[in-house]
Amino acid sequence: MIKKEMIAMLLAGGQGSRLGVLTSKVAKPAVSFGGKYRIIDFPLSNCINSGVDTVGVLTQYQPLRLNAHIGIGIPWDLDRNIGGVTVLPPYEKSTNSEWYTGTANAIYQNLDYMESFNPEYVLILSGDHIYKMDYEVMLDFHKANGAEVTIAVMPVPMEEASRFGIMITDENSRITEFEEKPANPRSNLASMGIYIFNWKTLKEALVTMADEPALDFGKHVIPYCHHKGAPLCAYEFNGYWKDVGTLSSYWEANMELIDLVPIFNLYEEYWKIYTKSEALPPQYIADSSKVERSIIGEGSDICGEVYNSVIGCGVTIGKGTIVRDSIIMNETVIGEDCEMNKAIVAENVVIGDRAKLGMGEDTPNEDAPHIYNQGIVTVGEKSTIPEGVVIGKNTVISGVTEASDYEKTLEGVIYLASGKSLIKAGEQR
């Protein structure tokens, strides 16, 4: 029988609804990040850099692009005869078939996969965080402390602690209590959603709790292990870690990559971030263009000006166009003489000449102010914006739009006022 010391189970089925139209057609872990990467590249690269060569990726929501991106795991050196990367969607079973209903339910439905490797330890990861972490160091900590469950935690500001699952520990890093999003937190150690379980402990907990609706690690499995008296430890992580679950945190994390001294460095030789790379020509920067403090992806054609922005691969920016503080994803075409301020533009978008995005007042979005805020303009993938249109702040556009979809001033300027949404029929919000 195959025997692996530790295998990883990577939860990548999330919709990421707080990213609005960015995830209407693609799972959150497959969203572009940092020009050439996708969010899932970070935990996958952490696995191979940490010596974890067996990874089950659990997919569910809009899995097509994720599956195509992962393939057989070649970019991460995970194309192996024994182990490697395996995509694990929900599947038809003889007794009952169901979607993954909670984080732990998804793991429970793949007990047979884990059993086939007979591991000593199972590492549970989330597919939607940006960070670098050596899981081998966490495993050493787990063994040294005789833990059955180790939870990676991160100190957060006390005023933000009520947004997280909070661990209360003793002087030996043993978890004595934990509280899910407490109103009055007694500690600032927040769970990062990264767990190492002894395989026997995990299996027993999953089988015992299997009938719980929406079986979840934070709500069911970890409390079960705690009540049973299993030693639980908190592994404190002090590196960079970002949950890019909202448009503003996603925008901020991208902007942090282009700081003069980035707090998250994509260029470290000893901890590479691997991704599936297309065979693209180098980027072309015309002599009429200006680029300052930006990332420009391969195969991009820049004839305008780009400031403080992250530009994906195969992007075209026309002459006279000025792009500031924006994220432009792969294969998007921006026409000539456009102006873009603090925009997030998804993949395969076409923006006509003289369009202006991110203009005017900072009015809250009328339909979903909790998603579309911070003055950001968000454009969903495969959308079209006609030439000459003026678009305000905190706006969202999705679908192939035409001049008739917009309002018109007396002078004949077509516009979408700040705080408005334009989502064509058939497009998801």
C-alpha positions in Angstrom: 0.0 0.0 0.0 1.2 3.5 -0.8 2.2 5.5 2.3 2.5 9.2 2.4 3.5 11.1 5.5 1.3 14.1 4.8 -1.2 14.9 2.0 -3.0 18.2 1.3 -6.7 18.7 0.7 -7.2 22.1 -1.0 -10.7 23.5 -0.7 -11.3 25.4 -4.0 -15.1 25.1 -4.5 -16.0 28.6 -3.2 -18.1 31.0 -5.2 -16.6 34.2 -3.7 -19.8 36.2 -3.9 -18.2 39.3 -2.3 -16.1 39.6 -5.5 -19.3 40.4 -7.4 -19.1 40.0 -11.2 -15.5 38.8 -11.0 -16.8 35.4 -9.9 -20.0 35.2 -11.8 -18.4 32.9 -14.4 -15.4 31.5 -12.5 -14.6 30.1 -9.1 -12.8 32.5 -6.8 -9.5 30.5 -6.7 -9.3 30.8 -10.5 -9.5 34.6 -10.5 -6.4 36.3 -11.9 -3.9 37.9 -9.5 -0.7 39.8 -9.9 -0.7 39.9 -13.7 0.1 36.3 -14.6 -1.1 34.2 -11.7 -4.4 32.9 -10.4 -5.2 32.9 -6.7 -4.9 29.1 -6.4 -1.2 29.2 -7.5 -0.2 30.4 -4.1 -1.3 27.5 -1.9 -0.3 25.0 -4.7 3.2 26.6 -4.9 3.4 26.5 -1.1 2.7 22.8 -1.2 5.5 21.9 -3.7 7.9 24.3 -1.9 7.1 22.6 1.4 7.7 19.1 0.0 4.0 18.2 -0.1 3.6 16.3 -3.4 0.1 14.9 -3.0 -2.7 17.4 -3.3 -6.5 16.8 -3.7 -8.2 19.9 -5.1 -11.9 20.0 -4.2 -13.8 21.9 -6.8 -17.5 22.7 -7.1 -18.7 26.1 -8.3 -17.9 27.0 -11.9 -14.9 24.6 -12.1 -14.1 24.7 -15.8 -11.3 27.3 -15.8 -9.9 25.9 -12.5 -9.7 22.4 -14.0 -8.1 23.6 -17.2 -5.6 25.7 -15.2 -4.5 22.9 -12.9 -4.5 20.2 -15.6 -2.2 17.4 -14.5 -0.2 19.7 -12.3 2.9 20.2 -14.6 3.7 23.8 -13.6 3.9 22.9 -9.9 5.9 19.7 -10.5 2.8 17.8 -9.4 2.5 15.5 -12.4 3.4 12.3 -10.5 2.7 8.6 -10.9 2.1 8.3 -7.2 0.3 11.3 -5.6 0.6 14.5 -7.6 -2.5 16.7 -8.0 -6.0 15.3 -8.4 -9.1 17.5 -9.0 -12.0 16.2 -6.9 -15.4 17.4 -7.9 -18.6 16.1 -6.3 -19.6 12.9 -8.0 -22.5 10.4 -8.4 -22.6 7.7 -5.7 -24.7 4.6 -5.5 -26.4 5.5 -2.2 -26.8 9.2 -2.3 -25.4 12.1 -4.3 -25.0 15.5 -3.0 -23.1 18.7 -3.6 -20.4 19.6 -1.0 -22.4 21.4 1.6 -19.7 22.6 4.0 -15.9 22.6 4.2 -15.7 19.4 6.2 -18.5 17.7 4.3 -16.3 18.1 1.1 -13.4 16.4 2.9 -15.8 13.7 4.2 -17.0 12.9 0.7 -13.4 12.2 -0.3 -12.4 9.8 2.5 -11.6 7.0 0.0 -9.2 9.3 -1.8 -7.3 10.1 1.4 -7.5 6.5 2.6 -5.7 5.4 -0.6 -2.5 7.2 0.5 -2.8 6.0 4.1 -1.2 9.3 5.4 -0.1 10.0 8.9 -1.2 13.6 8.6 -3.7 15.6 6.5 -3.2 19.3 5.7 -6.4 21.2 5.0 -6.0 24.4 3.0 -8.2 27.0 1.5 -7.8 27.9 -2.2 -8.4 31.7 -1.9 -5.6 33.3 0.2 -2.4 35.0 -0.8 0.6 34.0 1.3 3.8 32.0 1.4 4.1 29.4 4.2 6.3 26.4 4.8 3.9 23.7 5.8 6.8 21.5 6.8 7.7 23.9 9.6 4.1 23.7 10.8 4.2 19.9 10.6 7.4 19.9 12.8 5.6 22.1 15.3 2.6 19.7 15.2 4.8 16.7 16.0 7.0 18.4 18.6 3.8 19.4 20.6 2.2 16.0 20.4 -0.9 17.6 18.8 -3.7 15.8 17.1 -4.9 19.0 15.5 -2.8 22.1 14.8 -4.5 25.3 13.6 -2.5 28.0 11.9 -3.3 31.3 13.6 -2.3 34.9 12.9 -2.4 37.9 15.3 -4.9 40.4 14.1 -5.8 43.9 15.5 -8.1 43.4 18.5 -10.7 45.7 16.9 -10.9 43.3 13.9 -10.9 40.1 16.0 -14.7 39.7 16.0 -14.6 39.0 12.2 -12.6 35.7 12.8 -12.6 32.4 14.6 -10.5 33.3 17.6 -8.2 30.9 19.5 -7.5 31.2 23.2 -4.2 29.5 24.1 -2.1 28.7 27.2 1.7 29.3 27.5 2.4 26.1 25.6 0.4 27.1 22.5 -2.4 24.6 23.5 -5.8 25.8 22.5 -8.0 26.0 25.6 -11.0 27.6 24.0 -12.1 29.0 20.7 -14.9 31.4 19.7 -16.4 31.8 16.3 -16.7 35.6 15.5 -17.0 36.6 19.2 -18.7 40.0 20.0 -16.1 40.6 22.8 -12.9 38.7 21.8 -10.6 37.6 24.5 -7.6 37.0 22.2 -6.4 38.3 18.9 -5.2 34.9 17.4 -7.4 34.4 14.3 -7.7 31.1 12.6 -6.3 31.1 9.1 -8.3 28.1 7.9 -5.2 26.0 7.7 -5.2 22.8 9.7 -3.0 19.8 10.2 -4.9 16.7 11.5 -3.6 13.3 12.5 -5.3 11.1 9.9 -7.0 8.9 12.5 -8.3 11.9 14.4 -9.7 13.5 11.3 -11.3 10.3 10.0 -13.0 9.6 13.3 -14.4 13.1 13.6 -15.7 13.2 10.0 -17.4 9.8 10.3 -18.9 10.6 13.7 -20.2 14.0 12.6 -21.2 13.0 9.1 -24.9 13.7 9.5 -24.5 17.3 10.6 -26.0 19.6 8.0 -23.3 21.7 6.2 -20.5 19.9 8.1 -17.9 22.6 8.8 -14.4 22.5 10.4 -14.9 25.6 12.6 -18.5 24.8 13.7 -18.4 21.0 14.0 -15.1 19.1 13.5 -12.8 21.2 15.7 -15.3 21.5 18.6 -15.8 17.7 18.4 -12.0 17.1 18.7 -11.8 19.6 21.5 -14.7 18.1 23.5 -13.1 14.6 23.0 -10.0 15.9 24.7 -7.7 15.7 21.7 -4.7 18.0 22.1 -5.2 21.1 19.9 -2.3 23.5 19.3 -2.1 26.9 17.7 0.8 27.5 15.2 1.4 31.2 15.1 2.3 32.6 11.6 3.7 36.1 11.3 4.2 36.4 7.5 2.1 38.1 4.9 -1.4 36.6 4.6 -4.3 38.2 2.7 -7.9 37.0 2.3 -8.8 38.5 -1.1 -12.5 37.9 -0.5 -13.7 41.4 -1.2 -13.1 43.7 -4.2 -11.3 46.2 -2.0 -9.0 43.6 -0.4 -8.3 42.1 -3.8 -7.5 45.6 -5.2 -5.2 46.3 -2.2 -3.3 43.0 -2.4 -2.6 43.7 -6.1 -1.5 47.2 -5.4 0.9 46.0 -2.6 2.8 44.0 -5.2 4.0 47.2 -6.9 5.1 49.0 -3.8 8.7 50.2 -4.0 9.5 47.6 -1.3 6.7 45.1 -1.7 5.7 43.4 1.6 4.7 40.4 -0.5 7.6 39.6 -2.9 6.9 37.7 -6.1 10.5 37.7 -7.1 12.2 35.5 -4.4 14.3 32.8 -5.9 14.0 30.3 -3.0 10.2 30.4 -2.8 8.9 30.6 -6.3 5.3 31.0 -7.2 4.5 28.6 -10.1 1.7 29.0 -12.6 0.5 27.6 -15.9 2.2 29.9 -18.5 1.1 30.3 -22.0 3.7 30.6 -24.8 3.4 34.3 -25.2 5.8 36.8 -26.9 7.4 39.5 -24.6 5.4 42.6 -23.8 5.8 45.5 -26.2 6.1 49.0 -24.8 5.8 51.7 -27.5 8.1 54.8 -27.5 4.9 56.9 -27.1 4.1 55.1 -23.8 5.0 55.7 -20.2 5.0 53.0 -17.5 5.6 53.7 -13.8 5.5 51.4 -10.9 3.5 48.7 -12.6 3.5 45.0 -13.5 3.0 44.3 -17.2 2.2 40.7 -18.2 3.8 38.9 -21.2 2.3 39.4 -24.6 0.8 42.8 -23.7 1.0 45.8 -26.1 1.2 49.1 -24.3 0.9 52.3 -26.4 -0.6 54.5 -23.7 0.4 55.5 -20.2 0.3 53.1 -17.2 0.8 54.3 -13.6 0.6 52.2 -10.4 -1.3 49.3 -12.1 -1.2 45.6 -12.5 -1.7 44.6 -16.2 -2.2 40.9 -17.1 -1.0 38.9 -20.1 -2.1 39.7 -23.7 -3.6 43.1 -22.8 -3.7 45.9 -25.4 -3.7 49.6 -24.2 -4.2 52.1 -27.0 -2.4 55.3 -27.8 -3.3 58.3 -25.6 -4.9 56.1 -23.0 -4.1 56.7 -19.3 -4.5 53.9 -16.8 -4.0 54.7 -13.1 -4.4 52.5 -9.9 -6.1 49.8 -11.9 -6.1 46.0 -12.4 -6.5 44.9 -16.0 -6.8 41.2 -16.5 -5.7 38.9 -19.4 -6.6 39.5 -23.1 -8.5 42.8 -22.4 -8.4 45.4 -25.1 -8.6 49.1 -24.2 -9.0 51.6 -27.1 -7.3 54.9 -27.7 -7.6 58.1 -25.6 -9.3 56.4 -22.7 -9.0 57.3 -19.1 -9.1 54.7 -16.3 -8.9 55.4 -12.6 -9.1 52.7 -9.9 -10.8 50.1 -12.2 -10.8 46.3 -11.9 -11.4 45.0 -15.4 -11.8 41.2 -15.8 -10.6 39.0 -18.7 -11.5 39.4 -22.4 -13.1 42.8 -22.0 -13.3 45.3 -24.9 -13.4 49.0 -24.0 -14.0 51.5 -26.9 -12.0 54.6 -27.7 -12.4 57.7 -25.5 -14.1 55.8 -22.7 -13.6 57.2 -19.2 -13.9 55.0 -16.1 -13.8 56.1 -12.5 -15.0 59.7 -12.9 -17.1 62.0 -10.7 -18.4 61.7 -7.2 -17.8 58.8 -4.8 -21.5 57.9 -4.5 -22.4 54.5 -2.8 -23.6 51.7 -5.1 -27.4 51.6 -5.2 -27.7 47.8 -5.5 -24.8 46.2 -3.6 -22.8 48.8 -1.6 -21.3 46.0 0.5 -19.6 44.7 -2.7 -19.0 47.7 -4.9 -17.3 50.4 -2.9 -14.0 52.3 -2.2 -14.5 54.2 -5.5 -13.7 51.1 -7.6 -15.2 50.5 -11.1 -15.7 46.8 -11.7 -16.1 45.3 -15.2 -17.1 41.6 -15.6 -15.4 39.3 -18.0 -16.2 39.3 -21.8 -18.0 42.7 -21.3 -18.0 45.4 -23.9 -18.1 49.1 -23.2 -18.9 51.4 -26.2 -16.7 54.3 -27.2 -17.0 57.7 -25.6 -18.9 56.4 -22.5 -18.2 58.1 -19.1 -18.5 55.8 -16.1 -18.6 56.9 -12.5 -17.2 55.4 -9.3 -18.6 52.5 -7.3 -20.1 51.2 -10.5 -20.4 47.7 -12.1 -20.8 46.7 -15.7 -21.3 43.2 -17.0 -22.2 42.0 -20.4 -22.0 43.4 -24.0 -23.3 46.9 -23.6 -24.3 49.4 -26.2 -24.7 53.2 -26.3 -28.5 52.7 -25.8 -28.0 51.0 -22.4 -26.6 54.2 -20.9 -28.1 57.6 -19.9 -27.5 60.6 -22.1 -26.7 64.3 -21.2 -28.1 67.2 -23.2 -24.8 67.5 -24.9 -25.1 63.9 -26.1 -22.5 62.4 -23.7 -23.5 58.8 -22.8 -22.7 57.9 -19.1 -23.3 55.6 -16.2 -23.5 57.7 -13.0 -21.5 56.9 -9.9 -23.2 54.2 -7.8 -25.1 52.7 -10.7 -25.0 49.1 -11.9 -25.4 47.9 -15.5 -25.8 44.2 -15.7 -27.2 42.9 -18.9 -29.9 40.2 -18.9 -28.5 36.7 -18.6 -25.4 38.0 -16.6 -25.1 37.1 -13.0 -24.7 39.9 -10.4 
